[in-house]
Amino acid sequence: MPPAVTDLEYTPPDGGWGWVVVFASFISIGFAFSFPKSLTIYFKEIQEHFGISYSEIAWVSSIMMATTYAGGPVSSVLVNRYGSRPVVMIGGLMVGAAMITSSFANSVMHLFICVGVIGGFGLAFNLQPSLTITAKYFSSKRPIANGLAMAGSPVLLSVLAPLNQFLFDNFGWRGSFLILGGVLLHCCVAGSLMRPIKIKPSVKKPTPPSVTEVNPTHQSVTEVDVNNPTAETVNGKGCVEKVNRFIDLSIFKHRGLLIYLVGNIVMLFGVFAPIVFLVPYAEQHGIDEHDAALLLSVLALADTVACTGTGFIASTGWIRPNIQYFYSFAVSCCGVCLLTGSLLTGYVGLVVYTVMFGLTYGIVSALKFEVLMDLVGPHKFSSTVGLVTVIECIPVLLGPPIFGLLVDIFEDYKCIHFTSGGMMLTSGVFLFIMNYYNYRQLENKEKGSRRELQINSADKIAAREEANDKEAAVNMRSEDVTYSA
């Protein structure tokens, strides 16, 4: 496999204040991923209150998760312009205000707008900046830092699950939403800890404040601002070049990234539905609602262990060069777990299934963005993750409602596990095969370039020797003429 892309123009500290940033990312990423899942505890009550079906209520968390993904490009532009700290703080204010206003909802459409759209954008402003700033602070220890940051999702889920059950029992879903709005303001505190790292970009021409550069396409002189490393030329540019000032669209020429996208789209169609419907699935088997809610904590605990352990395992000398294969293997194992785990019955069987799924899902979660960084490098990660998440929002949006429709049709939650498991297994096998093909192609290309370089070097040496021979012959004739004279 080719080495991981490391195109930073500075040396990351790999520690120091970076661990504080990891803690802040732990909180913001934790809320971004765990909060939509934890809301499922209120679904049954909200469903009865508004008189809607399973598929309709599933749209609340589905829209929230999809908007979190769809807000990636907007978040990327803001991060590139203003940095991670203010974006995360604004996101915390948005999601907090969204939950407070949703506590006064008079229709399910009000919940779709407040919780789904506004709250989803607030979580998007927490997710992408946290991933970006973690990549800037770490290089060799990046898998460990990412694993610890991603562990915030299961840890906060394990806290939010019993907290939501307690709030629901004492305050109902409206009072709970009001209190949760205040809890989510902790994202603002996390954002304040994300101190920007000082980067000194390498500039070839130090002429302040700008250097002139000839554009070979338009044959015109353009200005480049050396104080803004992300700025592009501003004169004689088309729409694509102007967009590339904020979002790098050239990443879609990256074959490895396209493989990653296709595999993840298939995976995301099925990965969230078993979590969203875990509590109703347990209640269908006759489990008490408190014990059913406890399964979310069991899932979160297993997820936490897997996320943390994966960060250290992925940093080893054997796994990190093969991290793409390790990721595809983890996705396949998660699919097998869903296919076989649903056959277990009884509360003990559900706990075993939840632990198995939590472990495999935790490995996938810990590697998902680390694999993306490995493909494109930390320098392009901010733009790439925004474009990737907006594409991935489609399966995130449609997945849970489609599976909720299946529940309405078959009146059995097992259809969710069989369908989700099949999609996860298909995704893992696809990623493994296509990554193998991609790296074989890259190796062949590298061998061809090396061979061509050797041929060119040999030709240059031969031409140099021929020139030296001709020069020596001319010198000998000159000496003969001089001697004759």
N, C-alpha and C positions, 0 to 999 in steps of 0.2 A: 504494500500500500504506500502511496505517496505520503510524505510528511504532512502534518497538520499545518494549516495556513496561519502564519504569525506575521502580520504585516503592520504591526504597530511601529510608530516612529519614536518611541520612547521605551524605557525599561519599567514595566509595572512593578510596584513595590512588593507584591506578593505577601502582604501582611500589613502590620501597622494599623492605620485607620481603616484599612480595607476590611478588617474583621468587624468593625462597627458598621460599615456599609453592608456587610453580609447580614448582620442582625437586623438592620433596617429593611433590607430586601426580604428577609425572612418574614417580617410582619406584613409588608405590602403585597408580596407574592402570595402569602398565606391567605389574606383576605380575598385577593383576586380569584384564586382557584377554589377555595373552600366555601366561600359565602353563598354562591348560587346553589351548591349542593346541599348546604345545611338548611335551606329554606323549604326543602321537601317535607319537613315535619309539619308545616302549616298548610300543606296542600289539601288535605282531606277536609279541614275546617273551612278553608276558603272555597273549596269546590261546593260544599253544602250551602255556604252562605250565599253564593251567587248562582247556584243551580246550574253548574257547568259539568262537562265530562272530563275524563282523565286526559284525553288528548289536548283539550283546551287549557286546563290548568298547567300542563307541562310546558306550555308556551312561556310562562313567566320566567322560569329558570333558563329555558332554552334561549329566549331573546336576550336575557342578561349575559349569558355566556357568549352568544354570537356577537353581541355588541362589543363585549370585551375584546374579542378577536378582531372584529371589523374596525375598531378604533385604532388599530396598530399604525397605519400610515399617518394619521393625524398626530398620534403620539410621537412617531418618529420625527416628523417635521418639527414639532415643538421641542423635542429633546435636542435635535441638532442645532436649533436656534437659541434655546434658553438654558439647556442643561436639564439634568434629571431632577434636581431638588425642587424647583418651583412647580414642575409638571406633576410630581407625586403629591405635593401639598394641595394643588387645585383639584386633583382627582379625589383626594380624601374629602374635601368639602362637597364635591358633587355627589358622591355616593351617600354621604351622611345626610345631605339635604333631600336626596331622592327617597331614602327610607322614611324620613320624618314626614314628608308630604304624602307618601303612600299609605301612611297609617290613617289618613282621612279619606281613603278611596271609597267611591260610591259605585264603582263598576270595575269589571275585570280589565277593561280597556285602560282605565286609570293606572292599574298595576302594570300593564304592559309598558306604558309610557314612562312612569316614574321608576319602578324597579328595573324593568327591562332595558329601556333605552338610556335614560339619564344615569341610572346606577351602573349600567354596563360600561358607558363611556368613562365614568369615574374609576372603575376597576381597570379599564384599559390604560388610563393614565398612571396607574400604580404598577401594572405588570411590566410593560415594555421598558420604561426608564430604569426599573430595578435590575432587569436582566442586562441592560446596556452598561450601567455603571459598575456592576460586578465584573463584567468582562474587561473593563478598563483597569481595574485594580489588581487583577490576577492573571498570571500566565501559566507557570508550571503547576501551581496549586489550584488552577481554575476548576477542574472537575470536583475537587473537594469543596470549594466555595459555592459552586452551583448546586451541589448536592445538599449542602447545609441550607442554602437559601430556599431551594425547592421543598425542603422538609417543613417549611412554614405552612404549606397547604395541609398536610395531614395533621400536624400538631394543632393548628387552629380549628380544623374540622372536629378533632376529638374534644376540643373545648366548647365549640359552638353547638355541637349536637346536644349534650346535656343542658347547656345554658338555654338553648331554644326551647327544649322541653319544659324546663323550669319556668321560663318566661310565659310560655303558652298556657301552662296550668294556672298561673297566677294572674296574668294580665290579658289573656286572649291574644289573637293575632294582631289586632290594632295596637294595643299597648306594647307588644313585643317589638313591632316594627319601629315604634317611636323610640324605644330604648336602644335598639340596634343602630339607629341613626347616630346616636351619641357615641356608641362603641366604635363605629367606623371612623370617627374623627381621629382615632389613634394613627390612621394612615398619614395625617398631617405631621404628627410627631416623628414618624419614621422618615418622612421626606426631609425633615429638617436636619437629619443626621447624614444625609447623602452629600457630603462635602465634595465639590468637584475636584478632580485630580488635575494638577497643572501639567499641561502638555506643551512642549516646545516643538512645533513642526519644523522639519528640515526644509529650508528654503534655499534654492541654488543661487538666486539672484537677490542680494540683500537691498536693492534700491528701494528706499521708502518713498511714498507709502504703497507704490505699486510698481510692477515691472511690465514692460511691453513685450508682447509675444505675437508672432505672426501666425495667423490661422491659415494652414495650408489649404483648407477647403474653400474659404471665401476670399483668400488673398487680401485680408485687411488686418489692420493693427487693432488688437484688443487689449483690454486692461484686466489684470488679475490682482485682486486684493490679497496681499501676502499676510495680512493680519487675520484673515478668515480662511483656514485651511479647507473648508468645505465649499467655498465659493467657486463658481465656474466663471468663465468669460461671459460678459454681459452684453456685448455688442455683436450683432450679426448672428445671433443664435435663434434656433427654432423652438417650437414648443417642447420638444423632447429634451433639449439641452437645458431649458429653463426648469423643467420638472426635475432633471437630474441634479439640480442644485440642492434639492432637498431629499429626493428619493432616487437611488441608483437603480434604474430599470435594466441596466446591462446584466444584472444577475440572472435574468431569465435565459441567458445564453449558457449558463452553467449546467452541464448535463447532470452532475451529481445532485444539484439542488432540485432539478425537475424530478428526478427519481424520488428524492426525499418528499417532495410535495405530493406526488401521486400516492405513495404509500401512506402518508399521513392523512390524506383526505379519506381514504378507505377506512383507516383505523378510527378516525374521529367520528365517523358515522355511528360506530357501535360502542365506543369506549365509555361514554358518559351515561348512556341509558341504564345500565345495570346499577350505577351509583344513584341516579335520580330516583329509581323505583325500588331501591333496596328495602326501605322501610315498608312501603305498601306490599312488597313481595313477602316479607316476613309476616305481616299482619294477615295476609291471605292464608298462611299456613297455621293460623290460630295463635300466633305469638302476641303477647301483651304489648301495647303500644310503647311502654317504657323499655321493655326488653328489646323491642324492635329498634327503638332509637339508639339503644346501647350498641347495636351492631355497627352504626356509623363510627362510634368511638373505637371499636375493635378494628374496623377497616382503617381508620386513621392511625392507630398504633402500629399496625403492620406496615402501612405506607411510610410512616416515619422511620422505622427501622430500615426499610429497604432504601429509602432516599439517602439516608446518612451513610449506610454501608456501601451503596453504589458509588458515592463520591470518592471514597477511599479506594475501592476496587478499580474504578475507572482511571485512577492516577498511576496504577502499576505499569511497569515497563512492557508487559505483554498485552494488556487490555487496551491501553490508550492508542497504540498504533492500529488496532483492529476494532475501534469503538463503533464503527458503522455496522460491522457484523454482530457485535455484541448487542446493539440496539435492535436489530432485526430478530435476533434470537429471543430477546425479552418480549417483543411484541407477539411473536409466535407462542411463547409460553403463556402469555396472558389470554390469548385466544383459546388455547387448550384448557386452561383453568375454567373459563366461562362455559365451555362445552360440557365438561365433566362435573363441575361443581354444582350445577343446577340439579344433578341427580341425587344429591344428598338431601335427606329429609330430617325433620326434627330440629329443635333449637341447637343441639350440639352440632348437627350436620351443617346448619346455617353458619355457625361460628367458624367451623373448619373451612367452609367455602369462602367466607368473608376474609379469613386470614390468608388463604391462598391467593385470592384475587387482590388483596391489599399489597402483598409482597411483590407480585408481578407488576401490578399497576404502579407501585412506587418506583421500581426499576425503570419503567418506561418514562415516567414523569421526570426522574432525575436526569435521564439521558437526552430527553427530547430537544432541549435547547443547546446542550453541550455538543450534540451531534451537528446541529446547525452551525455553531461557532467553528467546529472542526472543518466544515465544508468551505465556508466563506471567509473565515478569519474575523477577529474582533474589530478590525478597521471598518468592514462593511456590515457588521452585524446589526447596527442600529437601523439602517435602511432596510436590510433584508428581513429582519423579524417583523417589521411593520407590514411589508408586502405579503409575507408568508401568512401572517395571522388573518389578514383581510380575506385571503383565499380560503383559509381553513374555517372561517366563520360560517360558510355555507353548510358543511356537514354538522357543525356544532349547533346551528340553528334548526336544521331539519331533523336531526337524529332523534332526540327525545319525543317530539310530537308524532313522528312516524311510528315509533315503538309504542307510544301511548295509544295510537289508533289500532295497532295490532292487539293491544290488551282489550280495547273496546270490542274488537271483532271476535277474538278467541276466548276472552274472559279468563286468561291464564298468563301469568307473568313468565312462565318458562319459555315461551316463544321469544322473549327478549334475550335470554341467555343463549339460546341456540343461534339466533340470528347474529347477535353481537359477537359471539365466539367465532362463528364462521368468517365474519368480516375481518376480525383481528388476525386470525390465522392466515387468511389470504394476504393481508397486508404484510405480515412478517415474512412469508415465503417470497413475495414479490420483492421486498427490499433486499433480502439476502441474494437472490439471483441477479437482480439488476445492479447491485453494488459490486458483485463479483465481475459482471460484464464490464462495468464502468472502469474498474481499476485495471482489468486486463487491457482495455483500450488505452488507458493512460500509460501503462507500462510499455506497450508496443509503440506508442507515439514517442515516449522518452527514448526508447532504444533506437527508433528511426532517426530522431534528432541527434543522438550521440553518434550514430553511424555516419550521418551526413556531415557532422562536425569533423569527424576523423577524416572523411574523404576530402573535405575542403582544406583541412590542415595539411594533408598529404599533397594536394594539388599546389597549395601555396609553397610548401617546402620544395617540391619539384620545380616550380617556376622560379623560386629564388636560386636554387642550384643551377638551373639553366642560365639564368641571368649572370650568375657569378662565372660560369664557364665561358659565356660569350665575352664578359668583361676581361677575363684572363686571356682569352685568345687575342682580343684587341690589344691588350698590353704587350703580349709577346710580339705581335707584328710591329708594334711601335718600337719595341726594343731592337728588333731585327733591322728596321729601317735606319734607326739611329746608329747601329753598329756598322752598317754598310757605308753610311755617310762618313 
